[in-house]
Amino acid sequence: MDKTFRNKAYHPTKNAVQHGKKAVREKASWIDKLARIGYAAKGTVYSAIGVLALLAAAGYGGEVTDKKGALAAIGSQPLGGLFLFILAVGLTGYLLWCIVQAFVDTDGEGNGWKGIAARIGTLAGGVVYGVLAITAFQTMNHSEQSAGGQEQSMTALLLQKPFGATLVAAAGAAVAGYGLYQIIKAYKVSFTKRFKKNEISAAVYRNAVRISRFGLAARGVVFGLVAFFLIRTAVLSDPSETKGVDEALAELAKQPFGNWLLGAAALGLLAYGLYLFVLARYRKTIAHHR
């Protein structure tokens, strides 16, 4: 039997993956557009969360909220339905970009356990924003369901299962680990390796790095707060201790100098939104790896 034929016959999965990667790279310009609109949509959501929390801290009628609350706030504005539709499309684009990142390995993460873990994390993050895109469509059509207590109901169900408290604690540890990863990324400035540095002026680059570091660190701290309440839930076996991003921010406001703490966190989340806008403009995508 011909050797070439034997190789093709015995490696159908490998050949399929190679053909899939080739097809994706042929559509690189479209994937580039999806990635950029996706980062811009995600940046809009985080900017809205930051602005609303900042207004609340300053006493101007804002509120602490999460991603779904930010969508509701955007939808309540003039032309809100149109903005929600654009966001839904953008968030769908972000999901597709995450899928491409995970399966094509656009950032060269590799096939070692660290690389595979990073790609799985990217895919999971994409799924989260894919669900958020569905929420945006539902909010646009006024068919969304209340998300109040959603985190508590999920942990309540887990706590009723065998080893439920252990699972909740493990989820808290995972969230804490991700928050720490964000802080380390900010400290090491490792995120800049994804930038198209040849297209950024020195002044823009310096400011982008400062804002991005602050935003990543602040997001890491907020995730740390969420993790703390998850672990507390597991220890006390009390689902009411579970807090989402909105409730974690609200807890900050209850502390001494709470408005200042909330204001700092709000500015950090707004900075993270600006970091995402930087990625929308300057991030390397598959179009720059061909």
Summary of the structure (lengths in Angstrom):
residues: 290
radius of gyration: 20.9
end to end distance: 35.2
largest distance: 78.7
contacts: 949
relative contact order: 0.15
helix: 81%
strand: 1%
